Amino acid sequence: MSLVLHGYHYSVYNRIARLTLAEKGVAYDRVEVNPFADIPAEYLALHPFGRVPTLVHDGFVLYETGAITRYVDRTFAGRALQPGAPRALARMDQLIGIIDSYGYWPMVRQVFSHRVFRSAAGRPVDEAEIAQGLAGAAKVLAALEALASEPFLAGPELSLADLHVGAMIAYFTLAPEGAAMLAKHPQLAAWWAKLSRRASFATTDPGLPPSDHGPDRVTNA
């Protein structure tokens, strides 16, 4: 079997795909693609929009993170990462939709990118962007807190919602303001304290760039 994940090391969406593969116990090869540099023609042949990640499984090419994670879950053995009950599955999809549509930009591209990533890379930090991101993140966290189940977001078992939201919370809480904001939501805080200790989160942790590395934008879908 040939399984290759093309992605950017610091991309939150690349990490979501890696988390899914880790939770399923699937071995794969990685190819680094920086979507903020000159994108090789070979990669554009796989993904015409030049974003990351892209999965290639025995010649089958698949891009868009949600499609990749669902495919991995359906294709490979191991514990299912999608609930069987229609309402639980719908809740999983809703949680993923919320974090994609309303959480990614303020939490990752504004708060994390400016407070954490740019600081680590020695780049200018825009405090107005951080303030705007925190305002947007507050509404997202309140919505997630209201919908979250126990012990995982969509019910009693780990699902793709936990991995999808968790990858973004991991970046968001690296900013002191993000960690303080999450702590005000007891359900989410307890969920994250448990989820962040999973082996999959340790093995997929991208770390931070050295001071002379990193684009102004850190992730893309």
DAQUI-V434639 format. One record per run of one state. SS is the DSSP state (H for helix, E for strand, - for the rest). FROM is the first residue (numbers start at 0). TO is the last residue. If there is no record, write none. Layout:
ss=SS from=FROM to=TO
ss=SS from=FROM to=TO
This chain:
ss=- from=0 to=1
ss=E from=2 to=6
ss=- from=7 to=10
ss=H from=11 to=23
ss=- from=24 to=27
ss=E from=28 to=31
ss=- from=32 to=39
ss=H from=40 to=45
ss=- from=46 to=52
ss=E from=53 to=56
ss=- from=57 to=58
ss=E from=59 to=62
ss=- from=63 to=63
ss=H from=64 to=74
ss=- from=75 to=84
ss=H from=85 to=119
ss=- from=120 to=125
ss=H from=126 to=146
ss=- from=147 to=150
ss=E from=151 to=151
ss=- from=152 to=153
ss=E from=154 to=154
ss=- from=155 to=158
ss=H from=159 to=171
ss=- from=172 to=174
ss=H from=175 to=182
ss=- from=183 to=184
ss=H from=185 to=194
ss=- from=195 to=197
ss=H from=198 to=202
ss=- from=203 to=220
